[in-house]
Structure formats: structure tokens, C-alpha cells
């Protein structure tokens, strides 16, 4: 976007090229996981898309739009989390069960989902963010670093401590303990 996009039609075409339905759906899922509230996630996604639209001319590398927009969305979500000082992960959005599942199977799924929700809720916002980006959005450490604006080492550290906390909260054994080391 080296040249200034002053014509709204040109801006619209450029934005539509970069920001398709897949990107919008992914942004909404990410925001829902971080914020735990689908309505608030819609608002955050909208606010981030609007901010991206307003600052589109600042995008220097169109090929890095996902990382650039991801940072805008992450900052928008962080601001919302700070404002309300609590977060409830929307685990319902993560798990789907077959309608043919038995009652005991459903109870097990719901119990597991609730345990994961409680464990995720107990994480700090920074730790929850890297867990969501790594395991629900399926980004690499380098992609998470680009999206969050922190170094890869910091991402690895946050993942390590978040996973350790989740294992403890869920009562699962550490991988090293599991392998007898």
C-alpha cells in the first residue's frame, strides 16, 4: 500500500482483497475464545476491522495483512479484557457433540468442557492468548510472536507456564512424569 489510498472505492477494493470472509470468521473465533462472549467478540471484531480500515494506508506489506490485523484484533481484545477485569472463555464455541451421543457421553463431554473452561479462566490474559493462538487458531510460535508483538522466546515461555498451569488445574501429569523421566 505504498501509495496513499484516498479514494474510498480504491480503499474498499484493496481492503476486500486483503480481508475476506475466511479472515473475518477466523478473527471472530479468535475474539470469542479470548473474550468468552460471542456478542462482545462481534463488537471487538467490528472495532478491529474498522481500525484496520481507517489505518489501511499504514500497512506497508500487504502480504503480512494477517499479522498486522491480528495485532489490531489482539489489542482490541486486550483492551476489552482490561476494561471488564474478568474473562470467561467460550468453550461452547470450541466443542460440538454428535446428537446421537448418549446421556453419559454428553455428561462426560460437558464435565470436561467445564473443567477446561475453568482452567482457561484461571490463566492470565497473556497466557490465555498464547494458548488460544497456538492450540485453537493453530499458529506457530513465530506467527504468535508476530501477531502479539512479543518475541518468540516470550511466546515459548508463556506457553510453557500456561501449559504447566493448565496441567495442574486439570490434574493431568506432566509429559516428563508420564514418560517416567
N, C-alpha and C positions, 0 to 999 in steps of 0.2 A: 504494500500500500504506500509506496514511496511518494506518490503524488497526493495532494490534499483532495479528499473526497467532499466536494461542496455540493454537488448535485445530488439531491435526495434519491432520484431514480438510480444513479450510479452507485450510491451508497447501498441502496436496497438490493441491487443485483449482487454486489460484492458480498454483502452480509449473507444473503441467501445461499451463495456459493459456499461460504465457509460454515454456515450454521444450518444444517439440515435437520430433518425430523429425528434421525438417529441421535444426533448430538443433543437435541433438546430432551429426548426421552432419557438418555444417559445422565444428563445434568439433573433432571427431576429425580431419578432414582438415587443418585448420589446425595442430593439435598434431603431427600426423605430419610435416608439412612442416618445422616448426620443430625438432622433436626428432630426426627421421630414423629413428625406431624405432617401428613400429606398436604394440608391446606397451607401450612407455613412453608413447606417445600415449594409449592406452586408460587407463592409470593417471592421466595428467595430466588427461584429460577427466573421469574419475570424480572425482578430487580437487577439480577446479574446480566440478563440479556439486554436490558435497557442500558445498563452501564457500558456493556460491550459496544452497543450501537452508538452510543454517544462518544466513545473513545476509539472507534474503529480506525481512525487515521493514525493512532499511536501504534498500531500493530505493524511492526517492521518486517516480520517474516510470516506471510500467510500460511506457510506450511506448518507453523507452530501455533496455529489458532487454538487447537485443543488445549495445549498447556497454558496459553495466555488466558483463554476463557475459564479454564479450570481454576486458575489463581483468583480470578474475579469472583467466581462462584464460591470458592473456599472462603475467601474473605467475607463475602456476604453472609454465609452461614455462620462463620465465627462471630461476626457482629451480632447476629440474632441470638446465638447461644450466650454470649456475654450479657446481652440485654435481659434475657429471662433467667439467667443463672441456674438453669436446670435443663436437662435433655433426656428425652425418653426415646430410645431407638425404636423405629417402626419395624419390628421384626415380622409383623404380619405381612409386610410387603416382601419379605425375603422367603417366606416358606409357603408352599402351596401343598395341599394334600389331596389325594385322589378321593373322589366322592364315594368310592367303594370301600374305603378303609373302615375297619371295624372300630367299635367304640373304644376298645382298649388301645388299639393303634393310635386313634385320634388323641386319646388322653396322654399317651406317651409323647406324641409329637407336640402337643400343646405344652406339656410339662417341660420338655426340652427347649422349646421356643421361649417359654417364660424364664427358664434358667439362663439362657443365652442373653435375653433382653436385660435381665437384672445384672448379669456380669458386664455387659457392654455399658449399661448405665453407670456402673461404678468406675469406669475409666475416665480419665481426664479428657477434655475435648481434643487435645493434641494426639493422645494415644488412640482415641476412638477414630479420629480422622485417618490415621495411617492404617488401622485395621480395616476400615471400610474401603479405602482406596486399594489396599493390597488384595483383600480376600473377597470383596463384593464387586468392586469395579475391575479387578484383575490387572492392576497396573504394576509395573516393575518398580524396584527401588528408585532407579533413576527417573522414571516418569513421575513417581510420587514427589521426589525432590523438586523436579521442575514445576509441578503443579502447586506445591505448598510453599516454594521459595526458601526451603532449608536445604542443607547439604545432605548428600547420600548417607554419610555417617550418622547424622542426626536421625534420619529416617530409620536406619538399621537399629539404632539404639532405642528409638521409640517403639519399633516393632518388637524388639526383644523384651522390653519391660512390659509392654501391653500384653503380649502373649503369656509372659510369666504370671501377670496378674489374672488374666482370664483362666489359665490353668488352675491357679489357686482358688479362684472364685467358683469354678465349676467342679473342683475336686478331682481333676484329672492329673495323672502323673506326668512329670516332665519327660520328654523324649529320652534324655540320658538315663533317667531312672528306669524307664520302660525297657531299655536295651541292656540293663544290668551294668552300666558303666558307672 
